[in-house]
Amino acid sequence: MTIYHELTGFQRDLLEAIAAVDDDPYGLALKDYLDERYADPINHSRLYQNLDQLVEQNLINRDELDARTNVYTLTDAGRQLLQRQAETLAGLCELPRPVAGGAQ
């Protein structure tokens, strides 16, 4: 089982990006999302190497969108990892705990 803090900061940001991108979270959409948040552009090699590692850790799924494009989605384990981190941060900031699925 992977612990949130065992991931690199970039891998944690990728999990958040996959959760945040509404339309098909394919590689370039994730890159665009992160490029808006990082000072320097994201290197394609770095992006795809980290996506591969997250797939190997069973935190995300990689499915074929078309012949040239993969789409990435959170697995249950990946979603639970983000949920636990959100609960931890909410507690540290004395905010109400987030409810799974976004309902409050």
KAGI-V459269 format. One record per pair of residues at least 12 apart in sequence whose ideal C-beta (glycine too) atoms are under 8 Angstrom apart, sorted by sequence separation. I is the first residue (numbers start at 1). J is the second residue. If there is no record, write none. Layout:
{{I	J} {I	J}}
This chain:
{{18	30} {21	33} {60	72} {61	73} {86	98} {17	30} {20	33} {31	44} {34	47} {60	73} {61	74} {60	74} {61	75} {59	74} {60	75} {83	98} {14	30} {17	33} {31	47} {59	75} {17	34} {27	44} {30	47} {55	72} {58	75} {83	100} {54	72} {59	77} {60	78} {58	77} {59	78} {14	34} {27	47} {58	78} {13	34} {27	48} {30	51} {51	72} {59	81} {13	37} {27	51} {54	78} {14	47} {10	46} {14	50} {14	51} {11	50} {15	54} {26	65} {10	50} {14	54} {24	65} {8	50} {11	53} {18	60} {27	69} {30	72} {11	54} {26	69} {27	70} {15	59} {26	70} {15	60} {26	71} {27	72} {14	60} {25	71} {26	72} {24	71} {25	72} {25	73} {18	72} {2	57} {18	73} {19	74} {2	58} {18	74} {2	59} {15	74} {18	78} {19	79} {15	78} {19	82} {15	81} {16	82} {15	82} {12	85} {2	77} {1	77} {4	81} {2	81} {4	84} {4	85}}
